[in-house]
Amino acid sequence: MSAPDPLVRAVEAVLFAATEPMTVDAIRAQLEGAEVRPALRTLQADYAGRGIELVQRGERWHFQTAADMAHLLRRTHEEPRKLSRAGIETLAIVAYAFSTAVTGANGAVSLPGNNGVIALVAANLYVIFFNASWGPVMWVMLGEMFPNQIRGSGLAVSGFAQWIANAAISVSFPSLAVSPGLAVTYTGYAVFAGISFFFVQAMVKETRGRELEAMEG
């Protein structure tokens, strides 16, 4: 058995280490300008029919699990994702507290009895629960949930959407606080938090205990 071509081995190593599909020019740049097309064709032939295949999509190359083997990477049992409902509950408490608000003759809003303290404590508890759950977990999950081939693009798009949503809430809150009012606004936040709970349960796959390479699109 003849020794493998060093260039073929080098191209194979570069592609295996890549986090996303690579163009021929990108591969050449890693290998000091070597002509890599023959090596790519050799690797493609060597991996044909195996559990892992070298495929070309447009101008880019990458390794992927063979289509007929993909079912082996699917989990037959998904671990339950435990999500705290504390954020929803605290938002609901804030909404209730502000539903009792009274507007004075000078336009000042006040909460009768102990409702002001209840609203203050609930709002701060919401911040604590959010920073202990959704806040950091979301960014970790976004880095894990996309397949290697689209991880960079997927993280960029989802991060952009996240910041746009944050900006929309920040900009709209002052107007919503005036009309329809804090009670309705916080109730809306609690409703959307509740919807997100069921959405995650139904649509977001568990990533705990799985290799990044096993993520599916």
C-alpha positions, 0 to 999 in steps of 0.5 A: 500500500503506497503512502498517501499524498502529503497534499491530499492529507493536508487538504483533508486536515484543513477541511476537517478543521474548518467550521464552515464550507471552504472555497478552493481559494480559501484552502489554497491560502491555508496551504501556501497557494498549492493547487488543491483541485486534484487533491479534492477530487482524490478525496472525494473519490476516496470518501465516496460510499463511506459514512462521511463524504466530501461534497461540493456545494457551489464553489465550496467544499466540506465534509458531511455525514452520508445521507443514508447514515444521517438517521444514526445521528438522530436522538431517539430520546430527548432529555426534557428541557427544564425551564423556569416559569419564574420570569412569567410569574413575576411579569404577571405579578407586575402586571397585576400591581400596575392594574391597581394604579391610580392616577392623581389630579396632577397626573401622577401614578401611584399604587395603593397599599403594598402594591408599589413594593410588590411591583418593585420586588417582582420587577427586580426578581424578574431581572434576577431570574432572567439573568440566571436563565434566558439571558446567558443560556440563549447565547450559549444555545445559539452557539450550539444549535446550528450545524458546523456548515452554517454556524457562523451565518446562523449565529450572525442572523439570530444575534442580529434578530435578537438585538433588533427585538431588544431595540424594539422593546426598549423604544416602544416601552415609553409609548406603551407605558402611556397608552395602553398603560403599564398594566396592559404592557406588562400583561403583554410581556407576560403573555409573550413569555408564556408563548416562548415557554411552549415554543421552546418546549415544542421547537428547540432541541436539547443540545446537552450531551451532544457533539457540535458535529452532531447538530442538524439543520 
